[in-house]
Amino acid sequence: MVSIHWSIACVAVLGTGYSASAGVVSGSQTFYNMSSSSRTYTYYQYAPVSGDSGGNVMNGSVTTTLTDLNGNGATLSTDPAGDAIYTATINNVAVQTLWNSQFGFTVGQFLSGATVPASFANVPLPSGVPADGNAGVVLRFTLSAGDAVSFAYTFNVVPGPGALALLACAGCATNGRRRKG
Amino acid sequence: MKFCLSSILAVTALTGSAIAGIPVVQISVAGSSGGSASAAPVGSPGGDPFQYSYNSTLAGAGFLSNFTLTATDTTSSDRAILGGFITLINASASVQTFTVDISASTFAHGSSSLSGGSVSGVLTGNSGGGLFASANSKSIWTAYIRASAINNNIASLLNAPFQVTSAADNVASIPGEAFGQPIPTQPAIAMGDAMGIHLVFQLGAGDQVDLTTAFVLEAIPAPSAVAAFALIGLGQRRRRRE
């Protein structure tokens, strides 16, 4: 599921490709600000997630490429509220952020530039957050006039090493019982 | 009346004889597994004055692609910009070499031009990781000016050997490269019938690449046109004195 909020109608938001399998939010999205002033965007993408009862961990990443298409440089920054550009959510609860407040990226006249990717890996799911429901990625940012930006991002929830070990033990026990029977 | 006629002559010398209007943009994609597709999207006004935007989604056997481009009406502007975004997904089960070509018609004018361009991107890998690389020892990005049906290469970026990989279900950056900085300052031949960007690259199975790029040309008036303008100026000055 994808939903987008943008400031004014003349700002083009261009779906480029996304995929969502159980527990994985992955894709890319392009935004072209065709207006004459900088604009703030908020973009949401969700996917169903079904984790185990415990021991889940989260992985995620984001990177972007920015291009000046009108010859006066291009700027990508956090929104005026200072929200992180990338927020991973589970059931609309923020569980991890990347490119937090004061993040900024600029390129010069007619240049293209790619940021260094940001990521997190094997971060335990916060206590009290159920692993079942919807996993999501929210992008919030401000883009300069006449310029374009493309994001690539991922977020997934997987059983952690502890949970995997428990599953392995359960499998062995079941196997053992079958053999005895 | 004399002045008007002189101006028309000078402008004609400066701009040549191409047809005014919205640039004609052509896009083609071909994959090594045999799939191919092409389109000529219609432009709509967007961005700065004289700029038009173009959107197109192309799908073929083993790939899906999306283009968001901008091109300039060079009958109204000496500066031509061709750029935007290219997204390509390798929907096949094996690594493919893709050839992508985008071009925009231009108004042939000037004796030479100044050029510049840039490209960067992001790679999204699938559960087996991601791969974006040069193919057959060729540069991934080449800008050209088409004159008399011949593509004249102006510059290449992301030269071979070039490779970016990403971890499973992860993203990686394709670092930006540019030429003619500050863009556009690299001398090139005069604007021809079209300007274009040619891409050749390998993309891993199930991977996605998003490229952002710009190619800029600025016409340098022909010496005869400059001389005509100078003569007009001198003529006006003499008349004022009289």
Chai-1 contact restraints between the chains, C-beta under 6 A:
chainA,res_idxA,chainB,res_idxB,connection_type,confidence,min_distance_angstrom,max_distance_angstrom,comment,restraint_id
A,L14,B,T68,contact,1.0,0.0,6.0,A-B,restraint_1
A,T16,B,N66,contact,1.0,0.0,6.0,A-B,restraint_2
A,T16,B,T87,contact,1.0,0.0,6.0,A-B,restraint_3
A,G17,B,T87,contact,1.0,0.0,6.0,A-B,restraint_4
A,G17,B,I89,contact,1.0,0.0,6.0,A-B,restraint_5
A,G17,B,Q208,contact,1.0,0.0,6.0,A-B,restraint_6
A,S28,B,T124,contact,1.0,0.0,6.0,A-B,restraint_7
A,S28,B,D210,contact,1.0,0.0,6.0,A-B,restraint_8
A,T30,B,F85,contact,1.0,0.0,6.0,A-B,restraint_9
A,Y32,B,T68,contact,1.0,0.0,6.0,A-B,restraint_10
A,M34,B,G46,contact,1.0,0.0,6.0,A-B,restraint_11
A,M34,B,G47,contact,1.0,0.0,6.0,A-B,restraint_12
A,S61,B,N170,contact,1.0,0.0,6.0,A-B,restraint_13
A,S61,B,V171,contact,1.0,0.0,6.0,A-B,restraint_14
A,T63,B,V122,contact,1.0,0.0,6.0,A-B,restraint_15
A,T63,B,V171,contact,1.0,0.0,6.0,A-B,restraint_16
A,T63,B,S173,contact,1.0,0.0,6.0,A-B,restraint_17
A,T65,B,S120,contact,1.0,0.0,6.0,A-B,restraint_18
A,T65,B,G121,contact,1.0,0.0,6.0,A-B,restraint_19
A,T65,B,V122,contact,1.0,0.0,6.0,A-B,restraint_20
A,T65,B,T212,contact,1.0,0.0,6.0,A-B,restraint_21
A,T67,B,T212,contact,1.0,0.0,6.0,A-B,restraint_22
A,T67,B,A214,contact,1.0,0.0,6.0,A-B,restraint_23
A,L69,B,T70,contact,1.0,0.0,6.0,A-B,restraint_24
A,L69,B,G83,contact,1.0,0.0,6.0,A-B,restraint_25
A,N70,B,D48,contact,1.0,0.0,6.0,A-B,restraint_26
A,Q109,B,P182,contact,1.0,0.0,6.0,A-B,restraint_27
A,Q109,B,I183,contact,1.0,0.0,6.0,A-B,restraint_28
A,F110,B,I183,contact,1.0,0.0,6.0,A-B,restraint_29
A,F110,B,A214,contact,1.0,0.0,6.0,A-B,restraint_30
A,F110,B,V216,contact,1.0,0.0,6.0,A-B,restraint_31
A,L111,B,S118,contact,1.0,0.0,6.0,A-B,restraint_32
A,L111,B,A178,contact,1.0,0.0,6.0,A-B,restraint_33
A,S112,B,S118,contact,1.0,0.0,6.0,A-B,restraint_34
A,S112,B,V119,contact,1.0,0.0,6.0,A-B,restraint_35
A,S112,B,S120,contact,1.0,0.0,6.0,A-B,restraint_36
A,S112,B,G176,contact,1.0,0.0,6.0,A-B,restraint_37
A,S112,B,T212,contact,1.0,0.0,6.0,A-B,restraint_38
A,G113,B,S120,contact,1.0,0.0,6.0,A-B,restraint_39
A,G113,B,G176,contact,1.0,0.0,6.0,A-B,restraint_40
A,A114,B,S120,contact,1.0,0.0,6.0,A-B,restraint_41
A,A114,B,S173,contact,1.0,0.0,6.0,A-B,restraint_42
A,A114,B,I174,contact,1.0,0.0,6.0,A-B,restraint_43
A,A114,B,P175,contact,1.0,0.0,6.0,A-B,restraint_44
A,A114,B,G176,contact,1.0,0.0,6.0,A-B,restraint_45
A,P117,B,V171,contact,1.0,0.0,6.0,A-B,restraint_46
A,P117,B,S173,contact,1.0,0.0,6.0,A-B,restraint_47
A,G146,B,G47,contact,1.0,0.0,6.0,A-B,restraint_48
A,S150,B,F85,contact,1.0,0.0,6.0,A-B,restraint_49
A,S150,B,D210,contact,1.0,0.0,6.0,A-B,restraint_50
A,S150,B,T212,contact,1.0,0.0,6.0,A-B,restraint_51
A,A152,B,V122,contact,1.0,0.0,6.0,A-B,restraint_52
A,A152,B,T124,contact,1.0,0.0,6.0,A-B,restraint_53
A,A152,B,V171,contact,1.0,0.0,6.0,A-B,restraint_54
A,T154,B,D169,contact,1.0,0.0,6.0,A-B,restraint_55
